[in-house]
Amino acid sequence: MVFHYFGKYILLIQAVFRKPEKFSIYKNEIFREMVSIGLGSLGIISIISVFIGAVTTVQTAFQLTSDLIPKSIIGGITRDSTILELSPTICSLVLAGKVGSSIASQIGTMRVTEQIDALEIMGINAPGYLILPKLLGGIIMIPMLVVVAIALSIMGGYLAGSASGAVTSQEFIQGLTTDFIPFTLAVAMIKALVFAFIITTVSAYQGYYTDGGAIEVGNSSTKAVVISCIAILISDYVIAQLLL
């Protein structure tokens, strides 16, 4: 049964990337989805990121009880954990709940109200018209949101460390700039791209194959979030194992 659903998923992705009938229509939809996914999620991502950085700094400072360990290492730990894991993964899990459920419910509602059937009767490639703009919008905007999340997490850690007295501003900045490996940013962007693809395509798949009524639309949204979160965590481990 797993291979059956996976095969339907692959066939749907293949249909998404067929040549569009008229690119100008797709362009407008892509910009609309970029605004919906990017600007619509900026607020919650900003709030979560600031507090993730703050909590990471405070808890790291709490665990460093030895006087032999310099306080500046708190900044380095906050930087690396934020870039490599916390910002890409946690933000993507939040976006799976916000963006993924929205995509699944939108497409699922169109399916049960027979709007997708009407598109197919008119000769329009329904998967491409409905899913491709969401996919491209997610792939463009989610990495940008992750970059914002990384910056805000580090800023939150800096403010929390300074306010609590756990680490001075000079020590935190010294830790941030010491032994920085730029490749970690590349890993974070790769994770963001993979997670964006998972969130948009899995949610679109669940919505596209909804069958029934309003209850089934809700079930599709729930399954989209659950499967997206599981796939994100599995791919997170695979990427870390391959690249680090």
Contacts in CASP RR format, 6 or more apart in sequence:
PFRMAT RR
TARGET T0000
AUTHOR 0000-0000-0000
METHOD contacts of the structure
MODEL  1
MVFHYFGKYILLIQAVFRKPEKFSIYKNEIFREMVSIGLGSLGIISIISV
FIGAVTTVQTAFQLTSDLIPKSIIGGITRDSTILELSPTICSLVLAGKVG
SSIASQIGTMRVTEQIDALEIMGINAPGYLILPKLLGGIIMIPMLVVVAI
ALSIMGGYLAGSASGAVTSQEFIQGLTTDFIPFTLAVAMIKALVFAFIIT
TVSAYQGYYTDGGAIEVGNSSTKAVVISCIAILISDYVIAQLLL
8 205 0 8 1.000
8 209 0 8 1.000
9 201 0 8 1.000
9 202 0 8 1.000
9 205 0 8 1.000
12 127 0 8 1.000
12 131 0 8 1.000
12 201 0 8 1.000
12 204 0 8 1.000
12 205 0 8 1.000
12 208 0 8 1.000
13 201 0 8 1.000
15 125 0 8 1.000
15 127 0 8 1.000
15 128 0 8 1.000
16 127 0 8 1.000
16 128 0 8 1.000
16 131 0 8 1.000
16 132 0 8 1.000
16 135 0 8 1.000
16 201 0 8 1.000
16 204 0 8 1.000
17 128 0 8 1.000
17 132 0 8 1.000
18 125 0 8 1.000
18 127 0 8 1.000
18 128 0 8 1.000
20 26 0 8 1.000
20 125 0 8 1.000
20 128 0 8 1.000
20 129 0 8 1.000
20 132 0 8 1.000
21 124 0 8 1.000
21 125 0 8 1.000
25 129 0 8 1.000
26 129 0 8 1.000
26 132 0 8 1.000
26 133 0 8 1.000
29 129 0 8 1.000
29 133 0 8 1.000
30 132 0 8 1.000
30 133 0 8 1.000
30 136 0 8 1.000
30 137 0 8 1.000
32 133 0 8 1.000
33 133 0 8 1.000
33 134 0 8 1.000
33 136 0 8 1.000
33 137 0 8 1.000
33 138 0 8 1.000
34 137 0 8 1.000
34 138 0 8 1.000
34 140 0 8 1.000
34 141 0 8 1.000
36 102 0 8 1.000
37 95 0 8 1.000
37 99 0 8 1.000
37 134 0 8 1.000
37 137 0 8 1.000
37 138 0 8 1.000
37 141 0 8 1.000
37 142 0 8 1.000
38 138 0 8 1.000
38 141 0 8 1.000
38 142 0 8 1.000
38 144 0 8 1.000
38 145 0 8 1.000
41 94 0 8 1.000
41 95 0 8 1.000
41 98 0 8 1.000
41 99 0 8 1.000
41 141 0 8 1.000
41 145 0 8 1.000
42 145 0 8 1.000
42 148 0 8 1.000
44 94 0 8 1.000
44 98 0 8 1.000
45 91 0 8 1.000
45 94 0 8 1.000
45 95 0 8 1.000
45 145 0 8 1.000
45 148 0 8 1.000
45 149 0 8 1.000
46 148 0 8 1.000
46 149 0 8 1.000
46 152 0 8 1.000
48 90 0 8 1.000
48 91 0 8 1.000
48 94 0 8 1.000
48 149 0 8 1.000
49 87 0 8 1.000
49 91 0 8 1.000
49 148 0 8 1.000
49 149 0 8 1.000
49 150 0 8 1.000
49 152 0 8 1.000
49 153 0 8 1.000
49 156 0 8 1.000
50 152 0 8 1.000
50 153 0 8 1.000
50 155 0 8 1.000
50 156 0 8 1.000
50 159 0 8 1.000
51 156 0 8 1.000
52 82 0 8 1.000
52 86 0 8 1.000
52 87 0 8 1.000
52 90 0 8 1.000
52 149 0 8 1.000
52 153 0 8 1.000
53 78 0 8 1.000
53 82 0 8 1.000
53 86 0 8 1.000
53 153 0 8 1.000
53 154 0 8 1.000
53 156 0 8 1.000
53 157 0 8 1.000
53 160 0 8 1.000
54 156 0 8 1.000
54 157 0 8 1.000
54 159 0 8 1.000
54 160 0 8 1.000
54 161 0 8 1.000
55 160 0 8 1.000
56 77 0 8 1.000
56 78 0 8 1.000
56 81 0 8 1.000
56 82 0 8 1.000
56 86 0 8 1.000
56 153 0 8 1.000
56 157 0 8 1.000
57 74 0 8 1.000
57 75 0 8 1.000
57 78 0 8 1.000
57 156 0 8 1.000
57 157 0 8 1.000
57 158 0 8 1.000
57 160 0 8 1.000
57 161 0 8 1.000
57 166 0 8 1.000
57 167 0 8 1.000
57 172 0 8 1.000
58 160 0 8 1.000
58 161 0 8 1.000
58 164 0 8 1.000
58 166 0 8 1.000
60 74 0 8 1.000
60 75 0 8 1.000
60 77 0 8 1.000
60 78 0 8 1.000
61 71 0 8 1.000
61 74 0 8 1.000
61 161 0 8 1.000
61 164 0 8 1.000
61 166 0 8 1.000
61 167 0 8 1.000
62 166 0 8 1.000
64 71 0 8 1.000
64 73 0 8 1.000
64 74 0 8 1.000
70 171 0 8 1.000
71 166 0 8 1.000
71 167 0 8 1.000
71 168 0 8 1.000
71 171 0 8 1.000
72 167 0 8 1.000
72 171 0 8 1.000
72 172 0 8 1.000
72 174 0 8 1.000
72 175 0 8 1.000
72 178 0 8 1.000
73 175 0 8 1.000
74 161 0 8 1.000
74 166 0 8 1.000
74 167 0 8 1.000
74 171 0 8 1.000
74 172 0 8 1.000
74 175 0 8 1.000
75 157 0 8 1.000
75 167 0 8 1.000
75 171 0 8 1.000
75 172 0 8 1.000
75 175 0 8 1.000
75 176 0 8 1.000
76 175 0 8 1.000
76 176 0 8 1.000
76 178 0 8 1.000
76 179 0 8 1.000
78 153 0 8 1.000
78 154 0 8 1.000
78 157 0 8 1.000
78 172 0 8 1.000
78 176 0 8 1.000
79 154 0 8 1.000
79 175 0 8 1.000
79 176 0 8 1.000
79 180 0 8 1.000
80 184 0 8 1.000
82 150 0 8 1.000
82 153 0 8 1.000
82 154 0 8 1.000
83 150 0 8 1.000
83 184 0 8 1.000
83 185 0 8 1.000
83 187 0 8 1.000
83 188 0 8 1.000
84 184 0 8 1.000
84 187 0 8 1.000
84 188 0 8 1.000
84 240 0 8 1.000
84 244 0 8 1.000
85 236 0 8 1.000
86 153 0 8 1.000
87 146 0 8 1.000
87 149 0 8 1.000
87 150 0 8 1.000
87 153 0 8 1.000
87 188 0 8 1.000
88 146 0 8 1.000
88 149 0 8 1.000
88 188 0 8 1.000
88 191 0 8 1.000
88 192 0 8 1.000
88 195 0 8 1.000
88 236 0 8 1.000
89 191 0 8 1.000
89 195 0 8 1.000
89 232 0 8 1.000
89 233 0 8 1.000
89 236 0 8 1.000
91 142 0 8 1.000
91 145 0 8 1.000
91 146 0 8 1.000
91 149 0 8 1.000
92 142 0 8 1.000
92 146 0 8 1.000
92 191 0 8 1.000
92 192 0 8 1.000
92 195 0 8 1.000
92 196 0 8 1.000
92 199 0 8 1.000
92 232 0 8 1.000
93 229 0 8 1.000
93 232 0 8 1.000
95 142 0 8 1.000
95 145 0 8 1.000
95 195 0 8 1.000
95 199 0 8 1.000
96 198 0 8 1.000
96 199 0 8 1.000
96 203 0 8 1.000
96 224 0 8 1.000
96 225 0 8 1.000
96 228 0 8 1.000
96 229 0 8 1.000
96 232 0 8 1.000
97 225 0 8 1.000
97 228 0 8 1.000
97 229 0 8 1.000
99 138 0 8 1.000
99 199 0 8 1.000
99 200 0 8 1.000
99 203 0 8 1.000
100 199 0 8 1.000
100 200 0 8 1.000
100 202 0 8 1.000
100 203 0 8 1.000
100 221 0 8 1.000
100 224 0 8 1.000
100 225 0 8 1.000
100 228 0 8 1.000
101 203 0 8 1.000
101 221 0 8 1.000
101 222 0 8 1.000
101 224 0 8 1.000
101 225 0 8 1.000
102 203 0 8 1.000
103 134 0 8 1.000
103 199 0 8 1.000
103 200 0 8 1.000
103 203 0 8 1.000
103 204 0 8 1.000
103 207 0 8 1.000
103 224 0 8 1.000
104 203 0 8 1.000
104 204 0 8 1.000
104 206 0 8 1.000
104 207 0 8 1.000
104 210 0 8 1.000
104 217 0 8 1.000
104 220 0 8 1.000
104 221 0 8 1.000
104 223 0 8 1.000
104 224 0 8 1.000
104 225 0 8 1.000
105 207 0 8 1.000
105 217 0 8 1.000
105 218 0 8 1.000
105 220 0 8 1.000
105 221 0 8 1.000
107 116 0 8 1.000
107 130 0 8 1.000
107 131 0 8 1.000
107 203 0 8 1.000
107 204 0 8 1.000
107 207 0 8 1.000
107 208 0 8 1.000
107 210 0 8 1.000
108 207 0 8 1.000
108 208 0 8 1.000
108 210 0 8 1.000
108 217 0 8 1.000
108 220 0 8 1.000
109 217 0 8 1.000
110 116 0 8 1.000
110 130 0 8 1.000
111 207 0 8 1.000
111 208 0 8 1.000
111 209 0 8 1.000
111 210 0 8 1.000
111 211 0 8 1.000
112 210 0 8 1.000
112 211 0 8 1.000
112 212 0 8 1.000
112 213 0 8 1.000
112 214 0 8 1.000
112 216 0 8 1.000
112 217 0 8 1.000
116 126 0 8 1.000
116 130 0 8 1.000
116 208 0 8 1.000
119 126 0 8 1.000
119 129 0 8 1.000
119 130 0 8 1.000
120 126 0 8 1.000
127 204 0 8 1.000
127 208 0 8 1.000
130 204 0 8 1.000
130 208 0 8 1.000
131 200 0 8 1.000
131 201 0 8 1.000
131 204 0 8 1.000
131 208 0 8 1.000
134 200 0 8 1.000
134 204 0 8 1.000
135 197 0 8 1.000
135 200 0 8 1.000
135 201 0 8 1.000
135 204 0 8 1.000
137 200 0 8 1.000
138 196 0 8 1.000
138 199 0 8 1.000
138 200 0 8 1.000
139 193 0 8 1.000
139 196 0 8 1.000
139 197 0 8 1.000
139 200 0 8 1.000
141 196 0 8 1.000
142 192 0 8 1.000
142 193 0 8 1.000
142 195 0 8 1.000
142 196 0 8 1.000
142 199 0 8 1.000
143 189 0 8 1.000
143 192 0 8 1.000
143 193 0 8 1.000
143 196 0 8 1.000
145 192 0 8 1.000
146 188 0 8 1.000
146 189 0 8 1.000
146 191 0 8 1.000
146 192 0 8 1.000
150 188 0 8 1.000
154 176 0 8 1.000
157 172 0 8 1.000
158 169 0 8 1.000
158 172 0 8 1.000
158 173 0 8 1.000
160 166 0 8 1.000
161 167 0 8 1.000
161 172 0 8 1.000
162 168 0 8 1.000
162 169 0 8 1.000
162 172 0 8 1.000
187 239 0 8 1.000
187 240 0 8 1.000
187 243 0 8 1.000
187 244 0 8 1.000
190 239 0 8 1.000
190 243 0 8 1.000
191 235 0 8 1.000
191 236 0 8 1.000
191 239 0 8 1.000
194 235 0 8 1.000
194 239 0 8 1.000
195 232 0 8 1.000
195 235 0 8 1.000
195 236 0 8 1.000
198 228 0 8 1.000
198 231 0 8 1.000
198 232 0 8 1.000
198 235 0 8 1.000
199 228 0 8 1.000
199 232 0 8 1.000
202 224 0 8 1.000
202 227 0 8 1.000
202 228 0 8 1.000
202 231 0 8 1.000
203 224 0 8 1.000
203 225 0 8 1.000
203 228 0 8 1.000
205 224 0 8 1.000
206 220 0 8 1.000
206 221 0 8 1.000
206 223 0 8 1.000
206 224 0 8 1.000
206 227 0 8 1.000
207 217 0 8 1.000
207 220 0 8 1.000
207 221 0 8 1.000
207 224 0 8 1.000
209 220 0 8 1.000
210 216 0 8 1.000
210 217 0 8 1.000
210 220 0 8 1.000
END
